[in-house]
Each structure stands twice: as structure tokens, then as C-alpha cells.
Amino acid sequence: MPDQSFRTMLANLEQQGELIRFTKEVDPLTDMAAVEWKAFNELGKASLFTNIKDHGKWQACSQIVGDRRKWAVGLNIDENDLLDQMGGRIQNPIAAELTSDAAPVKDIIKTGDDIDLYDFPTMMTSEKDGGRYFASGIAVIKDPDTGIRNISIHRQMVTGKDKTGFIMIPRQARQIYEKYCARGEAMPVAMVYGTHPAIFFAASFTTTFGNDELGLAGALMEEPVRLVKCESIDLEVPAEAEIVIEGEVLPNVLEPEGPFGEVTGTYAGGSDSEVFQVKAITQRKDPIFYALHCGFPVTDAQSTMGIGIEVATKRHLSDVEGGMNLLDVRAVTEAGDMMLIIKLRPKHPGQVKTALMAALSGPYLHPKLAIAVDEDIDANDLRQVAWSMTTRVHAERDVTMIPETRVFSLDNISPTAPGMGSFARVGTKWLIDATIPAHLSEAERYNFEPAFPKNFENVNLKDYLP
């Protein structure tokens, strides 16, 4: 039976040289975050820690989906086909199924006085974070009216042995929570940590309200997600997860939470948040904690959001003008996913700006800056993109600003809408056409071509190294 944990992915990352196994002691309260952040941002590698101070039974991993290469390994898809394959598969969801097989996540079951959230190697991640955080948790909940399942990723600051904060932006989970509050009831929640990357992607992907995202995960894995029932609440969770923390979000109860280094790379300030009260914990006997890093780029947080933006935007643009010669979409993780690059081969004058407007009015609010580049530019190479912006952009003609538009709720530089909360922000979106003007002749285009080295695309440096 195919594995649905993330353990096979970790093994494959290590086998392919994409992961570093750290055996020297690290402390999740002082240096573990810095080590895994530098391992990825300086070496491009994921991290697996096997010697964690005061957490002898634990291993922890981080930066396991920090770039397209690692997503491709985790989903077993060729990197060159990643966006198209993902976009195609999720068009045909495969419903999750209950399994009668033994569930690894049930190896250990804790209730009552055995519950202690400080047992987990949660990190102090960014310098000014308000405490230790679970940042990789996937919340499994159900709509009380329809019974339809919903999954989404939520950060949780540890505020006691058996409780955490539970941040909800104004999206689907909050809509469901408000239904429970209207009934005067707590919302049952199962928080899942450490699971197949397809499930993690599905939890972060924006889809229509009322769709069970586990169906998208099944589509990516090309088989149903195997589920097992919870111990203390009426929910089902992935059977091969590392950890499940069962509990409920209390109705209309708020407690201080934060600050926290967010996906934008800036801090979300301290405020009040809802409260998650723990009822039971189930886990593997040899658990691996997913210590997701969220903060200054580049981290798994930006990459996870970015790959969803890329898949959704590419699919969205395929419907604009009946389709266009779109070659690539890049959510710039280095810019906190608020910058988008589209690579295309325009067929008609004006088509580039049409594509840029569509890209900034797609399924995700995050991008506020979109840049279009030609097919001779690598959209994943920010040096080439910056070069295009300085050599192919006549700002008076090629830069367009659209004020008074709704923007990402964590875009701190954009003001909040009058009379609304901090999650309702209105700002300016801007478009940059960094393509060679379509009206130029072939002779005129010569002056704008990049002077790459001869045989640049065909020479592999590894063939020449000693």
C-alpha cells in the first residue's frame, strides 16, 4: 500500500541531496530556527534534527517544501511539469475514505493529565515572537449545517499545557466557527501535524466554500486519503499523520496571542485570538515534528502559499481571452508572495496588460505587484527579471497603478478599510510590462535581446568541473 506520510518524502529528499541531517544538539528555544533557516537560504537544503535539547524522543524537520524541486519530490511529479500536473489533477477530486487498517497516528493516545503541549519541540521562531508556536497544524473541521469537512492551516501559540491560540482570518474556517458560535457551541477541531505534502498543499489551497479539500489531496496522490476516526470528537483525520491534537475552539472566548513572524516576512502584532482547548493527543511512537518556519523569506510558509498561487493563477489565466501563450507563473517567495511574475508569448498588442490585470484579480489576494516578462527570460531568475525591468520598461507607458483595491490582509503597509478590522485592507496594485514592445520589427528587437554567453543554454557546468 502506498505510503501517505511525509516520511518517504524525507527519505527521498535525503537520498537526492536535498536534506541535511543534523546530529549536533539544537535548542528549539534558541537556535533551531536559525539553523534550519540558514540551511535553506544559504545552502538550499531541508533540515532533519535528531538531537533536540530536552526532547530526546523527538526528531524535527523544517524547510521540506521550500522550493519547486522539493514539492516535485514530495508529489512524485517531474519538476518541469509541476504546475500543469497539479492544476490538472485537482480538477478531479478523489474523496477520502475511512480505513480499517491499523493507523500509525494511534500508536500513543494521551488524555487528561498526560496532555502537555510543552512536550513538543515547538520553536521560538522569529526574534520578536510572543512565544512557542505550532505553525504547521492542519485544522480538520466540519460545517455544522452540512456536515461537509474543511481543512486549513492555522498557527497556534502555546499558552498552556492544554491550550493554544487559534488565529482565523476571514475565510472558510471562520465562517464555520461563526455558525457554531451562533448555536452557542464550541467548534470541534482536530489539528494534524506532519502529513503527506499533498494534504498540506490542499489545506493551504483556495477553493470554493463547501468543497472538502481532502478530495484535492487525493487527486494529487491519485488515490483516496486514508482516514481514521478521532478519539474524543466526531471528526476523521489522516491515518498516517505524525500527530493529531484533538480539541475544540471555544465560542466567543478571546485571549492574548502574538506577535508572530508572518508569511509576508513582517510581524503580525500581538492581539486577541480565539482559544483552542485540547481534549486528546494521538501520535506515532517515534514521531517527527514538522517545525514549519514562518517569518522572513524564504520559508516553507511562502513556498506553500506560493505554489498554490502559481497553480491557481496559471489555471485562471488559461481562461482569459480564451487562453494565451502563457509559459510560466512565479509567485516570488522572496517577496512574501505579494509579487507575481508571468512569462508569456503575447500574440496581440495589449494582451500583456490584460494578462497582468487578470493575474492581480485571480483567486488569491496576496499578489499586489505583477510583472510580465518575455519567453527569453527565466521567470525564476530574479536577476533576469530585474534586468528586464531596467532595459525593457518605459515607466510612463509600461507601469500602471490601480488604487483603492482590496489587498492581502497581512500587507501591513496598506491601510485598513475605515470601520473594519485589521484583516480588511485596501491598497494599490501595480502592473509592470517588462516585455519588448510588440510593435517593434525584428531588427529593432535586436537592441533589447539579452547578451547571454554563446551556447549558454546547452552548456552544463558540471561537465567541465574537475
N, C-alpha and C positions, 0 to 999 in steps of 0.2 A: 504494500500500500504506500503510495507516495507520501513523503513527509510534508506536514503542514506547519511545522515550527519554523523558527528562523535559525535553527542550529545547522541545518545543511547549508544555508547561505553563509553563515560564519565560517564553516569549514571550507567552502568554495572560495570565499574571499581570501582566506589564509593561503590556500593552495595556489591561488593565482597571484600572490604577492600584493594583495590589496589590503591586508590587515597585519598589524603588528601585535604580537602577544607580549604584554608587559608583565614580567615576573618580579620586578623590584617593587617594594611596597609603595602604595599611594594612599592618600587620605582623601575621602570624598568631601571633607570639610575644608581642605586647604589647597590641594594641588592636583587632584584627579582631573578636574575640568580643564585646567591649563595644559596638562599633558595631552589629553585627547584632542583638544582644540589645535594645539601646535602640530600634533601628529598628522592631522588632516591638512591644515592650512600651510604647513611648511613641507610636508612630505607626501600629501595626497592619500594618506592611509587611514583605514579604520583602526579602532583600538579594541583590544580584549585584555582586561585586567584580571589577573589570577591571584594577586596578593594585596588585599584591601584591608587597611588598618581597621581593627575592631569588627571586622566582618569576615571572619576566617572561612565560613562555609560558602561564601558567595564568590561568583565571578560577575563582572560587569563589562558591557560593551558600549561603544559610542561611535558616532560618525559612520554608521554602517550603510547609509544610503545618501552619502554626501554629494554624489555626482551621478551622472547618467551611467557611467561604467558600472557602478555598484548596484544601481537599480536593475541594469541588464543582467547582472549575475544573479541577483535575487529572484528575478522573474523568469530567468532562463529564456531571454529574448536577445537576439542579436542587437548590439548597441545601435547600429546604423538604422535598424527598423523599429526602434523602441517606441517612438511616439505613434507611428502608424499602427503598429501591432496593438498597443494598449488602447488606442482610440477605437480600433475595430472590434476588439474582444468585448469591451464593456457595452457595446450595442446589444449584446445578447446575454443578459444576466443568467446565472445559474443559481437557483435557490439553495440555501443552506439546508443541511439535513442533520437530524439527531443521530448519534451513533450509539450502538450498544457495546462497543469495544471499550476496553479499559482506557481511561483518559489520564495521560501523564500529569495534567494540571491538578488531578485529585490525589497525587501521591501523599500530600500532607494537608490536613484540614485543621484550621485553628478557629476557635470561638472563645468568647468570654475573656478571662484573664490572660489567655495565651496570645491575645492580639497585642502587638506592639509595632507600630509603624516605624519606630526608630531602629528596628532590626534590619531594615532595608538600607542598602548603600546609596541612599539618595544624596545628591550633591548640593553643596553651595556653589552655584554655577558662575554667576557674574558678581563683580565686586560689591555692588550695592543691593543685591537680592535680599529680601526680607527674611529668608530662612531656607530650609532644605525643601527641595521640590521633587515630586513625581511629575515629569514632563512628557512621558511617553504613553500615558494612560489612554486607552480607548474606552469610552463610555458606551455601554450597551444599555439602551432604554427601550421602552415601548410606549406608544401613544395610547393613553387610557381609553380613548374613544374608539379607535380602530383596531388596536392590538398589533399594529404594524411596528416592526423593530426599526430603530435608528441607531447608527453608530457614529461617533465623532471623537476627536482628540481634545482633551482638556488638561490644562495644567492644574496642579494641586500643591499648595504649600502645606507642609506638615505642621499642624497646630496642636497636636496632642497624640497620645499613644493610639487613639482610636478615631481621630477625625482630621480632616483636611479642609482647606478652602476648595471651592469649585467654581471657577470662572466660566461664565457663559456669555458670549457675545450675542447680539440679537439675531440668532439664526434658528435652526430647526430644534435643537435641544432646548433652547429657552422657550420656544413656542409650546413644546410638550410639557416642560416644567410648569408653565403658567396654567395649563389645563389641570394639573394635579393641585396647584395652589387654589384654583377656583373651587375644587372639591374639598379643600381643607386637608389634603393628604400629602404625605411625603412621597417623593418620586423614587421608586426602586432603581438602583443603578449598579451595574457590575463593571468594575474598572479592570481592563485586561492589559497586561504588560508583557511584552516580548512575544511576538507572534509573526506569522508569515508576512513578508513585505507587501503582498497583495492585499492583505487585510488592513495593514497600516495605511496603504495608499487609499483604499476605499473609504476609510474613516475620515480622511482629510479632503476627499474629492467633493466638489459642489455638485449636487444633483437635485432633482425635483423633490419637494417635500412629499412624503408618503411612500418613497421608494426605500426598500431595505438594502442598504449599501453592501451587506454581505453577499448579495447577488452579484455585485460588481467584482468583489474579491473572487468569488467562484469563477466568474468569467475569465479573469486574469490567470487563475490557476488551471482553468479548463476542467474543473471538477467541483462538486459542491464542497463548501466549507463544512467540516465535521464539527458538530456542536454537542455539548453536554449540559444538562440542567444544573443550575446553581443549587447551593445547599440551603440558603436562608431566604431567597427571594425568587419570584416567578419569572426568571429570565434564563436564557441559554447563552453559552459562551464557547469560543473555540476550544476544542478538547486538548489541543497540543500547545496551548499558550504556556508561558513560564509561570505566570502568577495571575490570579484573579482576586480582587478585593471587592467583596460584596457589601452593599450598604444602601443608604438612601440619602437623598438630598432633602433636607428639612424644609417644610413650607414656610416661606416668609421669615426666615431667620438669616441675619447677616452678621458677619464678624470681620474684623480687620484682616487684610491679606495684602501681600506685596511689600515692597516693589519687586519687579521681575524683569530681567532682560528679555525683551520680546523678539519676535521674528523680524521686525524692522531693524534690529540691531540697537535700538534705543530702549529706554526703560518705560514700562508701564508703571506709573506711580502707585504707591500704596493706597488702597481704598477698601471698601467693604465688599465682601462676596458671600455667596451662598455657602452653606456648610454641608459637607459630606460626612455622614456618621457611619462608621464601619460596623458590620454585623458578623462577618466571617471572612476568612482568608483561606484560599486553596492555592497550592503551588507544587511544583516539581520538587523532588527530594534533593536534586543537585541544581538549583536554579541559577540562571544567568539573568541579571538585571539589565534592562535596557536604559542606560543613563543618557537619555537624549539630551543633547546640548542645545539650548535655545538662547540666543544672545547675538553678539556682534558677528557678522558673517565671516566665513561661511560655515554653516552648521547643518545638521540633518533637518532642522526646522525649516530653513529656507529651501533646501533641496526638495523636501516633501511637498511643501506648498508650491514650489516652482514647477515640479513635474506635472502636478495637477493643472496648473495654469497653462502649461505648454500643450498638454493633451486637449484640454477644453478649447483653447484658443485656436489650435490648428483645425479642430473639427468645426468650430464656429465659422472660421474664415472660409472653409470649403463650401459654405452655403451662400457666401457673399458674391453677388453678380454671377450666380450660377457656377461658382468655382473660379479660381485663378491659379496662376502658376506659382503657388506657394511652395518654397523649398525647405524652410526650417522656421521654427519659432523657439526663441530662447528667453526664458524668464531669468533675469540677471540676479542670481542669488547673492552676488557681491553687493547688490543694491537693495537687499531686503525684499526682493521680488516686486518692487514698485517700478521697475524699469523692464521694458519688453523690447526685444529685437526681433523683427521679422525679415526674413530673407526671401526675396521673390524675383520673378522674371516678368515684369509688367508687360502686358500686351497692348494697352491703350493709355494715352495721356490721361492723367487724373486718377488712374487706378491705384497708384501708391497711396495717395491721401485717403481714398475710400477704404483701403485695407487698414491704414493706421487708425482711422475713426472706428472701424469695426473692432479692431483689436482692443481699443480702450473702452468699448461698450459691450464687452463679452460677459461670460458667466461670472468672472471674478472682479471684485472691486480693486484688488491690490495694485495693478499697474496704473501709474499716473503719467508715465513718460513712455512713449513708443517711438522707436527708431527703425526706419526701413533701410535695408542695405541690398546691394546688387548680388547676383549669383557668384561673382568673383570674390566675394568677401566671406570669410568664415565667421558666422554669427556667434560662435563660441570663443572667438579670439577677440578680447576687448581692445587689444592694440589695433587690430584691423578696423574694428568698428569706430574707434576714436579717430583713426586716420581718415576714414570715410567722412566723418563729421567735419573735419577741418578742410578737406580737399574737394568735397562734393556738395557742400551745403552753402547756399547763398541765403543767409538768415532771413533777409527781408521777404524772400519768396518761399523758403523751404521750412521755416519754423512757424507753427501755428499754435496758439494758445486758446483753450476753451475754458473760460472761468465759470464759477458757480455750478460745479458738477459734484456729484456725490463721490467721495473717495474712501479709501480704506480706513476702517475705524481706528487703527493704531498709527495713522500718519500724523504724528504729533505736531508737525509744522502747519498743518491745515486746521483752521478754526472749527470748533463745534458749531452746529446749527443752533441759532438762538432758541432758547427754551427747551433744548433737548439735551440728553445725556452725553457723556464723553465718547460714546460709540457712534454718534451721528455727526460726521464731519463733512464739510463742503469745501472744496478747494479748486485748483486749476489743473487741468490735464493739458499736456503739450505733446505735439507731434513733430517729429523731425524726419524729413525726407532726405536721406543721405544717399540717394541713388543718382546715377548720372542722368541728367535731363533727357527725357525721352525724345525730344525733338532734334537732338544732335545727330549729325551724319557720322558714319563710321570713321571718317578722317578726323572729325572733331572729337570723337570719343577717345581717340588715341591719347589725348592730353590728360585724360583722367584715369588711365589704367595704372594699376599698381606695378611698380618696377621690381617684381619678385626675382630672385635668383634664377638663372637658367636651369631648366629641368627640375624646378622647385617641387612640384607635386609628385614626382616619381622617385626622388632620392630618399632612401631610408637611412638615416644617420647610423643606425645600429649596424648596418652592413659595412661601415667604414671604421668602426671603433675597434681598437686592439683587443 
